Amino acid sequence: MVELLSPAGDFTSLSAVVKNGADAVYIGLEGVNMRINASNFQINNIKQVSKICQDYGSKLYVCTNTILKDKDILSLSKQIPLLAEYDVDGIILSDIALIENCTDCGLEAHISVQENITNTKSLRVLKKLHAKRAILSRELSINEIKNIASKSPIETEIFIHGAMCMAISGRCFLSYGLYGRSANCGDCLQPCRKNWKLSFDYDKNDKVINSSDLKTEEESFYISEAYDNSYRTTFFSPKDMAMIEYMPELIDTGVDAFKIEGRARSADYAAAATSVYREAIDLYQKDKDNYQYNPDWMRRLNEVFNRGFDTGFYFNTPYEINENNKSKYIKKDIGKVINYYNKVEVAEIKIWDDLRIGDELMIQGPTTGSVRHVIDSMEINNNKTDFVHKGQNVGVRIPYKLRKNDFVYKLTKRVEGN
């Protein structure tokens, strides 16, 4: 059975993924993971996180995968025993110096994709060091992965969904070079997602200076665009990965775990991606012969933040795109939950935007996770209504257990171009 591993950047995302079927969850330990600008977990949060995961039967892995100096190793050597005490299952690490610390405390050592593992010999070396699992390089094809997994002496893991990076397995100096903020220490400002202008100097004595010297129309167009100093593109920025259409092929590679990228993304993204891949994996593993891809899965993935979708290096090379959100919906903050009445399944919501029957809401909170509901019944002072003006408290029938202070968003269809 392949493990579905989902991201959690905060308690809301954590609740969202465990409630939607994540076999395991990975989180960042503050200061030593590759998403330093996300809402990471402090060491004193880990016990609570572990308890939530255990309640839902999910494993918990903690990321400590930045570049580590002596002071960082010293600090982590004190924290790792605490992580073991809090029943964490494993550590995702990119510095092999931590493997011994992990195994001495009974924790699984998972080698980060930052290590760029691309061959079975590396896996055999990691086995000798007592690593439990390796996340394989993002730059491998599906056939290469199948070959490596079949010979690997340790568990293997691959990414199946989420953001992709222009650099080899995420190792990049562009952010540091421009802003002094190191991607390799988790502080990437993502300049690659911006529009860039391609220009270059050329010598008039160069061989190719006339269109007649060019072999194809495409080459001629490319050169003329570059020479007039106006060619703008997002050639550094690949689309997001989405492998939902290829679950049978990926499962049949024999890898042990599928990973969804996205610790810096919202709870609705984490919930949608986890639920979609959970359904696909379960359906295939239950009955391979009668498995059918469900187009609704891609529709649901398109409803949350994405940069357009591609299949990474599994079959070809990632395409360039722009940095903009390609989701089909805009999520607008419109209220918060004041109370929830369990017996009648009604939420009292304070709203700061108009609401009407048929509006779709998304409600998110640390315990609630992320749920969606189309309004079919509203009341003010026990009187049914089809429309409510902003600034009021309204009772909305919602068949999900909500909590006080949960955030309420209204989903609206994105207009083309926005």
TORKE-775037 format. One line per field, with one value per residue (C-alpha): z, x, y; residue number from 1. Coordinates in Angstrom, 2 decimals, padded with zeros to 5 digits. Example, Ala and Ser with C-alpha at 12.3 -4.5 7.8 and 13.67 -1.06 7.14 Angstrom:
// residues 2
Z	c(007.80 007.14)
X	c(012.30 013.67)
Y	c(-004.50 -001.06)
k	c(1 2)
END
This chain:
// residues 418
Z	c(000.00 -001.05 001.63 000.91 002.54 002.89 003.95 006.94 007.56 010.53 012.67 010.19 007.35 009.72 010.53 006.84 005.66 008.43 007.96 004.22 004.48 004.72 005.75 006.97 007.49 007.20 009.01 009.36 012.56 012.99 011.78 010.12 007.23 003.61 004.20 006.70 005.63 006.23 009.55 010.95 014.19 017.26 019.31 022.01 019.41 018.31 021.12 020.19 016.48 017.22 019.27 016.41 013.92 016.22 016.66 012.90 012.44 010.51 010.84 011.52 009.88 010.81 008.28 009.25 005.71 005.41 005.21 008.76 010.45 013.69 015.84 014.04 014.56 018.24 018.61 016.78 018.81 021.82 020.03 018.32 021.61 022.38 018.99 019.77 023.18 021.45 019.27 015.97 013.46 011.39 010.42 006.85 006.60 003.96 006.09 006.68 009.94 011.51 010.58 013.64 015.94 014.56 014.69 018.21 019.33 017.41 014.71 011.01 008.92 005.60 003.13 001.60 -002.12 -001.54 -001.65 -005.31 -005.17 -008.76 -008.53 -006.58 -005.42 -003.38 -001.84 -000.87 000.85 002.69 003.79 005.43 007.27 008.50 006.58 006.34 003.21 000.42 -001.52 -005.09 -007.29 -009.09 -012.32 -012.83 -015.45 -014.53 -016.09 -014.15 -010.92 -011.58 -012.16 -009.02 -006.79 -007.90 -006.72 -003.72 -000.33 001.47 001.03 -001.80 -002.09 -004.96 -005.41 -007.16 -006.81 -006.15 -007.01 -009.01 -008.90 -011.69 -009.85 -009.54 -006.70 -005.32 -004.87 -006.13 -005.54 -007.49 -004.43 -002.51 -005.41 -005.85 -002.30 000.04 001.07 000.70 -000.77 000.65 004.13 003.46 002.75 -000.98 -002.24 -005.55 -008.09 -010.62 -010.54 -011.97 -015.59 -016.98 -020.09 -022.25 -023.93 -025.00 -026.84 -030.14 -032.45 -035.96 -037.17 -035.65 -038.16 -037.66 -038.35 -041.18 -041.23 -044.31 -042.12 -039.78 -040.23 -039.17 -038.80 -035.06 -034.78 -036.78 -034.53 -031.38 -032.47 -033.61 -030.32 -028.35 -030.44 -030.11 -026.32 -025.58 -025.06 -021.67 -020.30 -017.21 -018.52 -014.99 -013.63 -014.32 -013.89 -010.83 -010.93 -011.11 -011.61 -010.81 -014.33 -013.93 -010.62 -012.02 -013.66 -010.50 -008.12 -010.40 -010.08 -006.67 -004.67 -001.05 -000.67 -002.67 -001.51 -002.02 -001.98 -000.26 003.35 002.46 000.83 002.31 004.09 001.22 -001.16 001.25 001.77 -001.94 -003.00 -000.18 -000.79 -004.57 -004.40 -001.53 -003.70 -006.71 -004.75 -002.89 -006.07 -007.92 -005.04 -004.43 -008.00 -010.56 -013.41 -013.17 -012.25 -014.16 -014.00 -012.74 -014.56 -011.48 -009.68 -011.96 -011.64 -007.85 -008.09 -010.41 -007.83 -005.43 -005.93 -008.85 -011.60 -014.25 -014.38 -015.91 -015.35 -014.42 -015.62 -015.52 -019.28 -020.57 -019.42 -017.36 -019.30 -018.47 -017.31 -015.44 -011.70 -011.41 -009.60 -012.11 -009.72 -010.87 -007.70 -005.66 -001.89 -000.14 003.65 004.61 008.24 011.27 013.21 016.46 017.56 016.27 017.41 017.11 017.46 014.54 012.63 012.37 012.47 013.68 011.48 011.77 008.18 006.62 003.09 001.60 001.48 -000.50 -000.97 -003.43 -002.35 -001.71 001.58 002.74 006.49 007.98 011.49 013.47 014.52 011.69 008.94 005.65 004.58 001.80 001.74 -000.67 001.34 001.10 004.26 006.21 009.10 010.97 014.29 013.41 010.11 006.89 004.34 000.90 001.24 004.12 004.13 005.52 009.15 010.50 012.30 010.33 011.03 008.25 008.18 007.68 008.26 009.52 013.08 013.18 015.97 017.36 015.53 012.44 009.40 006.75 003.08 000.07 -003.15 -006.40 -009.94 -011.20 -014.16 -017.10 -016.81 -013.02)
X	c(000.00 001.48 001.51 -000.16 001.91 000.31 001.65 000.58 001.83 -000.45 -003.11 -005.90 -004.09 -003.24 -006.91 -007.79 -005.40 -005.99 -009.76 -009.35 -007.39 -003.67 -001.73 001.04 001.63 004.84 005.42 008.29 010.24 010.75 014.11 015.45 013.13 012.74 009.66 010.97 008.32 005.42 003.60 005.91 005.55 007.63 009.04 006.41 003.62 004.81 003.17 -000.24 000.38 001.39 -001.77 -003.99 -002.20 -002.55 -006.27 -006.70 -004.23 -001.73 002.04 003.98 007.25 009.14 011.27 014.75 016.07 017.96 021.73 022.97 026.01 027.58 025.30 022.25 023.42 023.99 020.51 018.85 020.75 018.85 015.47 015.48 015.11 012.09 010.57 010.98 009.39 006.42 005.92 007.04 007.57 010.43 012.63 013.00 016.62 019.08 022.22 023.36 024.96 021.49 020.89 022.71 020.86 017.54 018.24 019.71 016.33 014.28 013.17 013.08 015.57 014.05 016.49 015.14 014.77 017.46 019.98 019.04 019.06 019.14 020.69 020.55 024.17 023.34 020.45 022.75 025.09 022.15 021.11 024.52 023.99 020.62 018.39 014.83 013.62 014.81 012.72 013.91 015.03 012.33 014.33 013.75 011.43 008.76 010.80 013.91 011.89 010.48 013.96 015.38 012.45 012.69 016.33 016.25 017.25 015.30 011.89 011.42 009.15 008.20 006.31 002.94 001.42 002.26 004.80 007.90 011.20 013.49 016.55 017.82 015.70 015.26 018.92 019.05 021.02 018.83 017.02 020.30 022.05 019.30 018.10 020.56 017.80 018.88 016.53 018.82 018.06 014.32 014.09 013.37 011.57 010.77 012.10 011.75 007.96 008.24 008.21 011.73 012.97 015.39 018.05 021.64 024.47 025.68 028.56 027.67 030.29 028.37 027.41 023.65 022.60 020.09 016.82 018.06 020.74 018.14 016.93 013.30 010.57 010.56 014.26 013.75 010.89 012.87 015.94 013.95 012.05 015.28 017.10 014.38 014.86 011.16 010.84 009.19 008.49 008.29 010.81 012.16 008.77 007.36 003.72 002.55 002.75 -000.50 -000.19 -003.80 -004.35 -001.44 -002.10 -001.91 001.47 002.87 001.58 003.01 006.50 006.62 007.57 006.49 005.10 003.45 004.12 001.94 003.91 002.41 003.29 003.13 -000.29 -003.77 -005.85 -008.35 -005.53 -004.25 -007.75 -008.59 -005.31 -005.41 -009.04 -008.59 -005.45 -006.91 -009.90 -007.75 -005.26 -007.99 -009.96 -006.96 -005.69 -009.17 -009.81 -007.04 -008.91 -011.95 -010.18 -011.34 -009.99 -012.60 -012.50 -014.07 -010.74 -009.04 -011.97 -011.56 -007.80 -008.43 -010.67 -007.79 -004.55 -002.45 -000.19 -001.62 -000.71 002.05 003.59 007.07 009.92 007.90 007.28 009.00 010.30 008.14 006.56 007.06 004.05 003.34 003.26 -000.50 -003.04 -004.95 -007.66 -011.27 -012.41 -011.60 -011.73 -013.09 -012.97 -016.59 -017.16 -016.49 -018.42 -019.94 -021.51 -022.51 -025.68 -025.08 -028.68 -030.01 -026.70 -026.85 -023.90 -024.34 -022.10 -021.17 -020.80 -019.14 -020.36 -023.79 -024.95 -027.68 -029.07 -026.84 -023.59 -020.77 -018.91 -015.58 -015.06 -011.60 -010.26 -007.54 -009.89 -012.43 -009.84 -011.38 -014.96 -017.20 -020.95 -023.52 -026.07 -029.57 -031.13 -030.63 -032.48 -032.44 -034.35 -035.95 -037.30 -036.17 -034.56 -032.98 -030.68 -028.73 -026.96 -023.45 -023.04 -025.58 -025.50 -027.16 -027.98 -026.87 -027.67 -024.32 -024.08 -020.49 -019.29 -017.91 -016.17 -016.31 -013.95 -013.63 -012.97 -015.71 -014.95 -017.25 -016.16 -016.83 -016.00 -012.84 -013.37 -011.08 -007.95 -008.15)
Y	c(000.00 003.34 006.03 009.38 012.14 015.59 019.01 021.10 024.61 025.29 023.63 024.47 022.68 019.84 019.26 019.56 016.83 014.28 014.62 014.04 010.82 011.57 008.47 010.76 014.47 016.46 019.74 022.20 022.73 026.47 027.74 024.59 023.74 024.79 027.00 029.52 032.07 029.68 029.28 026.65 024.71 025.39 022.54 023.06 022.56 019.14 017.15 018.55 017.95 014.36 013.77 015.02 012.75 009.74 010.42 010.05 007.20 009.37 009.28 012.48 013.53 016.71 018.62 019.78 020.04 023.32 023.76 023.15 024.62 023.44 025.58 024.17 020.58 021.31 022.79 019.91 017.32 018.67 018.85 015.45 013.49 015.69 014.89 011.20 011.74 013.41 010.28 011.80 008.97 010.37 013.30 014.57 015.73 016.86 016.71 013.12 014.26 013.99 010.35 009.04 011.44 010.19 006.48 006.72 008.09 005.52 007.97 007.15 009.15 010.26 011.81 015.03 015.67 018.34 015.48 014.88 011.05 009.73 006.24 002.98 003.16 006.27 004.36 001.49 003.95 005.49 002.01 001.54 004.80 003.42 005.82 004.53 006.35 008.64 011.18 010.71 013.58 015.53 015.28 011.54 010.07 007.55 004.71 005.71 005.80 002.34 000.95 002.58 001.57 -002.07 -002.25 000.08 -001.39 001.36 002.97 005.48 008.50 010.82 014.09 013.80 017.27 020.91 023.59 022.77 024.63 025.83 024.48 020.92 019.50 022.99 023.94 027.53 030.73 033.17 034.54 034.86 036.55 039.15 039.71 038.02 035.58 031.97 029.36 026.69 027.99 028.05 031.80 031.90 035.04 033.28 035.79 032.97 033.45 036.99 038.07 038.38 040.18 038.22 040.35 039.81 041.54 040.17 040.84 041.96 039.51 036.60 033.96 034.36 037.95 037.66 035.78 033.92 032.33 030.83 027.28 027.67 030.25 029.60 030.45 033.62 034.72 033.93 035.90 038.94 039.03 038.83 041.42 044.06 043.87 043.30 039.57 039.05 035.60 033.44 030.95 030.38 029.35 025.88 024.98 023.10 019.34 017.34 013.58 012.67 011.32 008.88 007.16 003.60 004.28 005.85 003.18 000.50 002.01 000.36 003.46 003.50 007.02 009.80 013.36 016.44 019.71 022.75 023.58 027.29 027.00 027.32 024.71 024.43 023.54 020.87 019.49 019.33 017.73 015.17 014.14 013.83 011.68 009.64 008.71 007.83 005.71 003.82 003.18 001.74 -000.36 -001.75 -002.89 -002.33 -004.01 -001.74 001.50 004.58 008.11 010.57 013.96 015.54 015.10 017.62 020.01 019.99 020.56 023.51 025.17 025.85 027.78 026.55 027.89 025.64 021.96 019.86 016.43 017.63 015.45 012.23 012.32 015.48 018.87 021.28 024.14 027.79 029.83 033.05 033.50 034.05 031.92 029.77 028.53 028.85 030.63 033.72 033.22 036.34 036.78 037.60 036.61 034.45 031.83 033.16 029.88 026.47 024.67 020.95 019.72 021.75 021.94 025.73 028.14 031.70 033.81 037.48 038.70 041.75 041.06 040.31 036.69 034.97 031.48 029.62 031.28 028.82 029.17 027.85 027.60 027.08 026.70 024.91 022.10 022.32 022.16 023.29 022.54 023.84 024.33 025.85 027.86 026.35 027.80 031.06 032.69 036.00 036.07 032.70 034.08 032.44 034.72 034.47 037.48 039.05 042.41 042.77 043.78 041.28 037.95 035.19 031.56 029.24 025.53 023.77 019.98 020.12 020.63 024.18 026.09 029.62 032.00 029.78 031.98 032.16 032.81 033.27 031.57 033.42 032.36 034.02 036.38 035.68 037.79 038.30)
k	c(1 2 3 4 5 6 7 8 9 10 11 12 13 14 15 16 17 18 19 20 21 22 23 24 25 26 27 28 29 30 31 32 33 34 35 36 37 38 39 40 41 42 43 44 45 46 47 48 49 50 51 52 53 54 55 56 57 58 59 60 61 62 63 64 65 66 67 68 69 70 71 72 73 74 75 76 77 78 79 80 81 82 83 84 85 86 87 88 89 90 91 92 93 94 95 96 97 98 99 100 101 102 103 104 105 106 107 108 109 110 111 112 113 114 115 116 117 118 119 120 121 122 123 124 125 126 127 128 129 130 131 132 133 134 135 136 137 138 139 140 141 142 143 144 145 146 147 148 149 150 151 152 153 154 155 156 157 158 159 160 161 162 163 164 165 166 167 168 169 170 171 172 173 174 175 176 177 178 179 180 181 182 183 184 185 186 187 188 189 190 191 192 193 194 195 196 197 198 199 200 201 202 203 204 205 206 207 208 209 210 211 212 213 214 215 216 217 218 219 220 221 222 223 224 225 226 227 228 229 230 231 232 233 234 235 236 237 238 239 240 241 242 243 244 245 246 247 248 249 250 251 252 253 254 255 256 257 258 259 260 261 262 263 264 265 266 267 268 269 270 271 272 273 274 275 276 277 278 279 280 281 282 283 284 285 286 287 288 289 290 291 292 293 294 295 296 297 298 299 300 301 302 303 304 305 306 307 308 309 310 311 312 313 314 315 316 317 318 319 320 321 322 323 324 325 326 327 328 329 330 331 332 333 334 335 336 337 338 339 340 341 342 343 344 345 346 347 348 349 350 351 352 353 354 355 356 357 358 359 360 361 362 363 364 365 366 367 368 369 370 371 372 373 374 375 376 377 378 379 380 381 382 383 384 385 386 387 388 389 390 391 392 393 394 395 396 397 398 399 400 401 402 403 404 405 406 407 408 409 410 411 412 413 414 415 416 417 418)
END
